Amino acid sequence: MADASSGTDERLKFIQTELVEVKKKVPEIPDTRLIAAVVDLIKVEIKKTDHKQVNITCLFPMKYPHEPLVVELGSKTLAFKLLMGLMSVCEAETKKLLGKPQVVHMMNFINTFLDENPLCVCSEEIAFIKKNLLTPEDDIKLKQKSSQIVLKFRQQNYFMNIVVNVPETYPLKQITVEITEHNLPEFLKVNFQAQSIEIARRCVQPPLRKKPKDPPFVPKASIRPVCEYLIRDCLKRYPLESCPLCKKQILPADPTVRSHICVKNNLTVLIIHR
């Protein structure tokens, strides 16, 4: 019993000493607010933007610091799956610190993660795109440093590459989308580019003519609707479309051919894709 009591006293003394460090250093971490720091638990909020914030609860296990700190994450804006993944990463990180104070290190670790992963705010949309819009021959790359999503997708012999720039205050601010490469007729590219910009605008700007019975306008995420349009409704659709006259594929199988001859009821029409 004496050994158990001695171990409990040692644990309590260690935690109390660490709490002094926590109260001093955690408020100094950028964008971090210390809510509670007691022997039972520590509560911290990290808020980068209105939609990039996380609540952190730290619990001391019975054998702390020789057991990993228990880190629980919650957020009203970040995806549950993202938080579960981050909690797993935090657990692995705390195991590197056994026998040492762990709280301040973990606060810095999570704060750095949010800084270095700005696309975490749109993780659900990215997961949807991967699962529902792309095929195995397509490609998606996340550039966290520049906060960009790079997409390359194709249908038959046609392809389109786009770059989605995600602003820091997303989804409150409009994304920008650029079609960087393609082998479609140029008039289609121009139309697709303009319409994608308009879709993104409507997500963050209220309509100019608001109907009296409409609810108050609330900005919404725009990456998914823009990508649904460009991938599903444009590139994946048009190479498969049939000519309304001759019912043949309206875009030539060879993208270098810019026209096709349409024949119906003795009427011959040369359709040019500029």
Secondary structure by P-SEA (a helix, b strand, c coil): caaaaaaaaaaaaaaaaaaaaaacccccccccccccccccbbbbbbbccccbbbbbbbbbcccccccccbbbbbbccccaaaaaaaaaaaaaaaaaccccccaaaaaaaaaaaaaacccccaaaaaaaaaccccccccccccccccbbbbbbbbccccbbbbbbbbccccccbbbbbbbccccccaaaaaaaaaaaaaaaaaacccccccccccccccccccaaaaaaaaccccccccccccccccccccccccccccbbbbbcccbbbbbbcc
